[in-house]
Amino acid sequence: MLKLSRFIMTLQLERAAVTLAVFVDARRGSITDLSEEYTETDRMLNEVTWRQFGDEKIFENKLRFQIRIDDFRERVLLVATLVSKNASSLRSSGESIIGDREVLEFYTLGTSRMLTALEIALAEAQSGSNWKILMSYFNMLQLIESSGIGMSYGLRFFSKGKLIDEDIIAFVRTNALMYEYYKQTRELIPADIGEVLHKLFNSEEFININASTAQILSNIITESDEERATKYFEGSMTFIRTLGIVLDLLTEKVKVLAAQDLNDSNMSQVWGILLLVFIMLLSPILVFLAKNAISSIQIFAVSVEKKSEDMKRQKRKQDALILKMLPKGVVDKLNNGVDTAENFESATLFFSTVVDFSCVTRSCKAMEIVNFLNDLYNTMDQRMDQHDVYKVETISDSYLVVSGLPNRNGDK
């Protein structure tokens, strides 16, 4: 980006030098050595990263641009080598002599396309911290561009004595743009650099340029004044070079901000890498803890499941035991929280015991008594199952059954 802006600046300076050579020096028969300007432009061209700056073929690649500008310079040199001939002999020679307007159009095409590309690049590089500096930087280049184009029209005026209507309109527009870019730059530029720019626009050189500008704007026909044109050129170049110094100050500011942004970016990358390393180091620990947690949850789940099965098993045993003690209908009511108290109009109870059971127990062994009672109750259960009765309880030799409850059966 900075290299492109320096290349634009060298093109602007070469345009100024070529304009003087064509508009002034060639007309008074002197040869201008432009090798220094050409060399500097070529050097900056080699450093620029080329891109398609425009749709014209000249911008297809760096080599084509170099060939085109070299061809243009040869035509400028042709003017210098034929200055000894008068204008009529130049026309009759059939040589392709470069015209006033072609000088301006050639360089302005290049600078305008590259300024557009630079504007896009600066817009992409803008951030909340640097947009004012970058906008000031671009406005300074536009200010120099407007000054250079205005100077070209001024040299044409002093060399010819008058500008055509199209040129005077272009000069007025360029002069207005220069002041507009100055105003915008003053609003955005840092205070210390803004003071330098303010002093420049109040300097003696600029006052002299303004005096010449007033004469050009009046466009009163005068004799061509090559001496006045040279002074105007020298004053304008001093002004433009001072603008270049202001641009250099802004360039340093841009470099500082770019370095800060780069440092911030590097720090962000460093913190990102450190965070990534920390996560990588922490990940095995997190995985280990996660595995332990999952294992603990699985163990807990198995334990809960086992306890749940135990509880279900105990519940089944409890229900079986209760069913041995109470009728199923009563158990269901107890489980549902329903009142179990009922009135029965008719019921029959049968209660039996073994006669002289106490004497039997004294004369028999324990297992004999158990076997006796077991055989007795099995026999009685088989008989009772043939009737609609409910066995309530057996305790020792006592046997109790009931008919008519819990299922009502009338008088059976």
N, C-alpha and C positions, 0 to 999 in steps of 0.2 A: 504493500500500500504506500509506504513512504518512498520507495524507489520509483513507483509510478508518478507520484507527485513531483519528485525531483526531475524526472524526465519531462513532464509537462512544463516545468519551469524552464528547463534548457531549451525546449521548443519555443517557448514564449520569447526568450532572449534571442534565439537565432532569428525568429521572425522580425524582431526589432532591428537587428543588425542588417538583415537582408533588405528590409524596408528602406533603411537609410541608403544602402548601396544602390537600390533600384530607383528610388524616388529622388534622391539628392545627388549622391556622388556620381552616378552614371550620366546625369544630365549636365554636370559641370566638367566632365572629362577626366575624373580621377578614378583610380582603381582601389577598391576596398579589400583588404585581406581578411577573409572570413574563416580562415583555417582554424583559428582557436575556437570559434563558436561551433564549427562543424565537428571538430574533434571531441569537444565536451558532449555534444548531443549524441554522437556515435557511442561514446563511452557509457553514457547513461542508458542508451538503447540496449546495449549488450547486457546490462544488469537487470533490465526489466523482465519480469515473467510475462510472456506474451499471452494474449487472449484475443478472441474475436471482438474487437472494439466497435465494429460497425459492419454493415452489410456490404460496403464497398470492397472491391478486390484488394485494395491497398492494405486492408486490415486482415487479410486471410492468414498471414504469418509474418514473422519478424523479417525474414529474408525479402519478401515482396515489399514490405515497407521500406527497408534499407535501399533496395534497388530504386524504388520510386523517388525517395528523397535525394539519392545520389544523382538521378537523372535531372531532378529539379535544380540541384546545385550546379550542374554542368551548364544548364541554360542561364542561370544567374551569372556564372563565370563568363559565358559568351558575351553578355552585355558589357562586362568589364574589359574584355579583350578587344571589343569593337568600338570603344568609346571615341576613338580618334576619328571615326567616320561620322558624318552628319546624319540626321534623321532620315533624309531622303535616300541616301546611299544604303542605309541599313534596310530600309523597306525594299529597295530594288535588288538587294543581294539575295533575297529569298530565304534568309536565315530565320529560324523560329525564335524570335525575340520574346522574352517573357514580358507580360503586361502587368500594369500596376495592380489591377484587380485580382489577377491570378495569384500574386504573392499573398495577398490577404486571405483569399479563399483556400489556398493550399494548407497553410499553417492553421487557420481557424478550424478547418475540417478535422485535422488531427487532434488539436487541443480540445475541441468540443466533444468529440467522441470519447476521448480518454477521460475527460472530466465527468462525463455521464457514468462511465465504468467506475471511476473513483467514488462517485456519489453512492453508487449501489454498494460498493465494498465498505464504505464508511457506515452506511445504514446497517449493514449486517454486523459490523463490529461494535455498534453502539450498545451501551448499557446505562443503568441509572447513574453511574458515577462518572462516565466519560463523554456523555452526549454533547455537553456544551463545548468541550475542547474540540471534539471532532467536527462539530458544526462550524465553529470558529475557523478551524483549519481549512475546511472546504470553502467557506466564504472568503478567506484570504486569497486562496487560489483563484476564485472567481473575480475578486477585486483586481488582482494582478492581470488576469485575462482581459477584463474590461479596460484597464489602463493601457495595456499593450495594443488592443484593437483601436482604442481612441487615438493613441499616438500615431498609428498607421494612417488614419484619416487626416490627422493634423499635418503629417509630413506631406501627404498628397496635396493638401490645401496650400501649404507654403511653397511647394515645388511647382504647382500649376496656377496658383493665384485665385482659385475658386473651386468649390465642390458642386457636383451636380446634385439635383434634388434628392435622388436616392441615397447618395452618400451623406448629405447633411442630416437626413432623417435617421440614418444608421448611427451617425456620430452622436446625435441628441439622445437616442435610445441607449447607446453604450455609456455615455456620460451619466445618464440617470441611473443605470444599473450599478455603476461604480459607487455612487453615493448610497444606493440602497444596500449594497453589500457592506459598505463601511458602517452604516447604521446598525445592521444586523450583527456584524462582528463586534462592535463596541458594546452591544447589549449582552453578549455571551462570553466575551474574552475575559481572562483573568485580569484583575485590576492593574497589576504591574505592567503587563504587556499592553493593556488598553491605554495606559498613560503614554507609552512610546508611540503607539499608533496615533493618538490624539495630537501629540507634538508634531508628528510628521505632517498631518493635515493642516497644521498651522505654521509650517516651516516656510522659509523664503523660497525654496524650490517649488513648493506647491502653489505659493502665491503667484510666482512667475508663470507656472503652467496654467493657472486660472485666468491670468491676463491673456495668454495665447488662446485659451479656450473661448473666452469672450469674443476675441477677434474671429475665430473660426465659426462660431455660432452666428455672427453677423453676416458672414459669407459675402462680404463686399469684395468685388473684383479688384485685385491688386496685381502688381508685377510679381513674378516668382521671386522669392527671397531665399536664396540658398543659405545665406549666413544666418538668417532668422530660423530657418528650418533646422540647421545644425545645433543652434542654441536650444531650440525647443526639444530636439532629440536628446541632447545631453542632460537637460533638466528632467525630462521624462524618465530617462534611464536611471538618473540618480534617485528619483522618486521610486521607481520600480525596484531597484536594488535594495533600497531601504525597506520596502515592503517585503522583499525577500528575507531581510534580516529579522523582521517581525515574524515571518513564517518560520524561520529557523528556531526562534524562541518557542513558538507553538509546537514545533517538531519535538523539541526537548521535553515539553510538557506531555506530549503524546507518548513519547518513549517511556517517561516515568510512569504514566498511567498504565501503559502496556506491560511494563515490568511488574507493577503492582498486581494487575489482573493475572499475569502469568504466575506470580508468586502465590496469589490466592488460589489459583487453579491447582498449582502444585501442592499447596497445603491441603486442599480438598482431596486430592488424590492420595496424599500421605495418610490423612485421616481415614479415607476409605479403605486403603490397604491395611492400616492398623486394625480397623474394625473387622475387616475380613479375616485377618490373622487371629484376632480375638475370638471371632465366631468359630473359626476352624479349631482353635485350641479348646474352646468351650464345648464344642459339639460332642466329643467323646464323653465328656462328663454328663452332658444332658442326655445322651443316648443311654449311658450307664444308669443314670437316675430314672429315666423313663422305663428301662427294662426292669429295674427293681420295683418301680411303682406298679408296672403291669403284673409282675410276678406276685407282688403283695395282693393286688386286687384279685388275681386268679385264685390265690390261696384262700383269701377271704371269701370269695364266691363259692369255692368248693366247701369251705367250712360252713357257710350259711346253708348251702344246699344239703350238706350232711345233717346239720341240725334240723333243718326243715323236715327231712325224711324221718329223723328220730321223733320229732314232734308228731308227725302224721302217724307213725307207728304207735306211739304212746296214746294218741287220740283214739286209734282203732281199738287198742286194748281197753282203754277207759270206756269206750262205747260198748264193747262186748261185755265188760263187767257190769255196766249199768243195765244193759238189756237182760242180764241174768237176774238182776235185782228188781227191775221195774218193767212194766209193759212197754212195748214199743211206742204206743200212742202217747203214753205219759212222757217218755223220753223225748219224743218229737216236740211236745208242747214245752218241755223244759228248755230244749235247745232254742226254740223260737221265742221264749220269754212269755209264753201264754200261761194263764192261771190253770193249775192242774186240779183244783178242787171241783168235784162233781157230786151230784145227788143221784142215787140209784133207787128206784122204787122197789126193786125185787132183786135179791141176791142170796145164794146158798153157800155156806162155808162148810168144808169137811176138814176136821182136825182129828188126827189119830196119833196114838203112841203105842209102843210095845209094852205089853203087860209085864210087870215085874222086871223091867229092863235093868234096874239097879242090881237085882240079884243075878241077872244074866252076866252083867259086866264083872261081877265079883268072881264068878265061876269060870269065866273064859279069858283067853289071852286077848291082847289088844288086836292083833291082826285077824283073829277069829271074829271079833266084834265088827271090825271094819268090813270084812268080807261079807258077814251076815247082813249088815245094814246096806251094803252096796247091792247085794242080790235082792234084798227086800225092796229098795227104792226103784231099781230097774224094773222089777216086776210091776210095781204100782204105777210107774210112769207109762209103761206099755198099756196098762189097762186104762189109765186116765186119758191117754191120747185118743181113745175111742169115743170120748165124750167131750162136750163143749165146756171144758173147765180150764181154769188158769192155775198153774202151780205157783203158789206164792213163795213158799220157803220150806226147807228141811233143816232142822236143827237137832242134832243128836238123833234120838228115836222119834222125834215129832215130825209129822208130815201134814202140811196145810195146803189145800186147794180150794178154789172158789169158782162158783158158776154164776153167771149174770153180770160179771164185771171182769175186766174193763169193757168187754163187749156185751151189750144188753141182749138177752135172749128170752125174755118173758118169764114163763114159769117152768122152763126146762130145768 
